[in-house]
Amino acid sequence: MKIVTVDVGNSKIKTGEFYNSELIRTMVIDDPLEIKPFIYGKRIEVVISSVVPKTTSLLETILRNQSNTDVFLLNHSLDFGFSINYEPLQSLGLDRLSSVAGAKHLLEVESELHDYDYVIAFDFGTATTVNILQVGKQSIFRGGMITPGLRIMNAALNNYTAKLPMLENYNIGSFIGNTTENSIRAGIINSSIGLVERTYDHFTGIADEVKVFITGGYAPDVIPNLHIPFQHEPFLNLIGIYSVYSRNKR
């Protein structure tokens, strides 16, 4: 049976096809109807993690009309492979749990999970989230941080000032900018770098070994400027969604 995972975010929908537990094909789409090229074969299980209820409902309608397709929705009552220290639980975004589940899965595959005291997943999407897993006999999701994403930072400057523009990208090759556009880029990128490096410094100050994963659509704008060890996984959440599905379908 083919497994397709779907990560419904606020801006984009990421989809992935798994074969023998390996992610073999991905696609980033804007419209739920664009998922149809993935829906081929005799029997398909589509696993959805979503932070946008309206899009979830539309996807379900599309998929349940396909005779060869079953739908599995991630929810907070599932076994994610770790306990969750967060209140109220229903307010915790499934995308945050998926990113941590993906990071944990990748380390378990390499038998490296217990080399670390903490695993941190940074997801640079519409919002930037920081998600902390404390590793132990029973690993625990400890929470983290939520901040405006790069474009939301830019939008705030644009909306609340008279002249500061919206930008198409945030790549910058220098620490500061000598144009208004590059000054905005420098401010946004350095704010994001500060979040990552301060978080890393905090946890390396209280623990011996810390592993950092970075994902999300804006990650490529941030990672060229980082000065800490990290692993970039563009489809970390899709891997996490698959790992949660596999754990709960046994």
N, C-alpha and C positions, 0 to 999 in steps of 0.2 A: 504494500500500500504506500502511495506517495503521501508525504507530509509537507504541507505548505504552511509556513508561519507568517503571520501578519502583525506588524507593529504599527498601530494607528496613533500617530502623533498629532500635535496641533497644527503643523504645517504640511507634513508629508506622510505618506503611507509607505512603509518599507515591507517588501515581501521576500520570502526566501523559500527555496525548494530544497528539501533534504532527501538524500539517498544513502542508505546504510549509515545513518547518523552523521553524514557529512553534508555541509552546506555546499550545494553544487551550482546554484543559480540564484541571483538576486535581482530585484527590480525596485526602483523607487518611483511611485506614482502619485498623482495629485487627485485623481477621481476614482472612487471605488469600482466603477465599471471597468477600469483598466486592469483589474485583476483577472479578467477572463482568460488571457493567454496562459495563465498558470493552471487553469482548470481543465486539464485533459487527462485521459487515462481511465482505466476501469473503475478504480476506487481511490478517492482522495479524502484525506482528513485535513481540514483547514483549521489552524489553531490561531486564535485572535487574542491579542492583548491591546487594549485601547484605553485612551484617556479622553476620547471624544464620543460620548454616548450616541449622538445623532448619526455619526458615521458608522458606528458599530451596528446600529439598527439597519441602515441601508445595506451594509455588507452582508448581514445575516439574510436579508430578504433576497439579495442577488444569489447568494450561495445555496440557500435552502431550495431555490427553484431549480438547482442542478441535480439531476437524479443520481449522479455518481459522487456526490459530495456530502460529507458529514462535517459539522461545525463543532469545535471545542472552544469554549470561551474561558480564558483565564479569569480567576476570581480570588478573593482574599482567603477563602476557606481551603485552598489547595495546599499541598505540601511543596514548599519552595526549596527544601533542602536545608533550611535553617530556621531558627525561631525568629520572631519579629517583635522588637521592643519599640512600639509606636502606638500613639493614641490620638484620636480614635483610628483604629485600623482601616476602616473604610475610606478614610481621607487620604490614605497613602497611595500615590500613583502606581499603577501596575508596571509602568515603564521603569520606575526606580527599582522595583523588585526584580524585574527582568534583567536589568543591567547587572545587578549583583549576582543573580543566578547564572548569567552567562560567564561572568568573571570566575565564579567558583567552579563552574563546569570545566572551563579551559584549564584551570590549574589542577583539577582532579584528573583530567585525561593525561596530564604529564606527571602525575603523582607528586605535585609540588605544593598542594594547598597548605599542608602543615609545615612548610618551610617559612610561613609568614604568620605574623601575629594579627595584622590587619590587612584587608583588601579594600581598596578605595576605587570606586567607579565614578568618573566624571563624565557627564553626558551634556555636551554642548549643543542643545537644540533650541527650540523657541524660548524655553527657559533653560538655564544651566542648573543641573542638579549635581550634588555631591552625595554619594551613597556609601555608607561605611559598614563593612562586615568584619566583626571580630571573630577570628578563627579559634576554634577549640574543639573538644570532643563533640559539643553541640554548638555549632557556629551560630552567631546572633547578629541579626541586622540591627544596628544601633541608631539608625536615623541618618542625619546629615544636614545638608543645606539646600536651599532653593534661592536662586538669584535671577535677575533678568538676563535673558540671553543677549547675544551680541546685537542682534537687530532691534530688540526691544530697548536696549540702551541708546542706540542711535535714534530710534523713534521718539524716545523721551526728549532728547536734545532737540530734535526737529519740531516736536509738538509744542514745547514750552519755551522756545526761543523764536525770534523773528527771522533769523538768517541762517541758522545752521542746517545744512542739507542732509537728506537721506543719501546713503552710499550704496553702491552695488556690491562692494566687497570690502573686506577688512584686512587684507594682506598689507603688511608694511615691513620694509626691510631695515628700519632704523628704530631706535628707542624713542625718539621724539619726532614730531612732524614740523615742517617749515611751510606748510600750507594749511588752510583750515581743514580741508578734507583729511590730510594725513595727521593733523593734530587730533581729530576725532578718532581716526583709526588707532593712533598710539594710545589714546586714553582708554579706548574699549579693550584693546589687546592687553595692555599692561594691567588693567583691572582684572582681566580673566587670568592672566599669568599669576598675579598676586594671590588670587583665590587658590589656585592649584598649589603653588609653592608654599604658601603659609599653612595650608592644610597638611601638606607633606611634612613640613617642619614640625608641626604640632605632634603628629603621630609618630614620627621617628624620634621625637623627644620623650615619648612615654613607652615606646616599644622597640624591640631590636630589629624586626624585619617588617617592612611595609611594601606591598605591591600596589602599583597604580595602573589602572586601565583608563583609557580615554576613548570616547566614542561621540557620536552626534554629528550632525551636518556641518556645524561650524568648527569642528575639531581641527581641520586642516589649516584654519586661520590662526589657531593658537599654538599648535605643537611645534612649529619651526623655532619658536622663541623660548621654549621651556628648557630649564637647566636641571631637571631631575630625571631619574630613570622612570620610564613608563612604557606601556605596551598599547599601541593604537589598534583598536579593533572596530572598524567601521560598522559592522553588523553584530555588535555585542548583544543587543537586545533580542535579535532573531535567534541567536544561539541560546540565550537564556530562556526564551519562550519554548524552544524545542526541548530543552533540558527539563523544564517544569512539566511539560506534556508527557515526556517519557517517564518521568518519576511517578506521575499520577495515573498513567494508563497501564501500568504493570498488572 
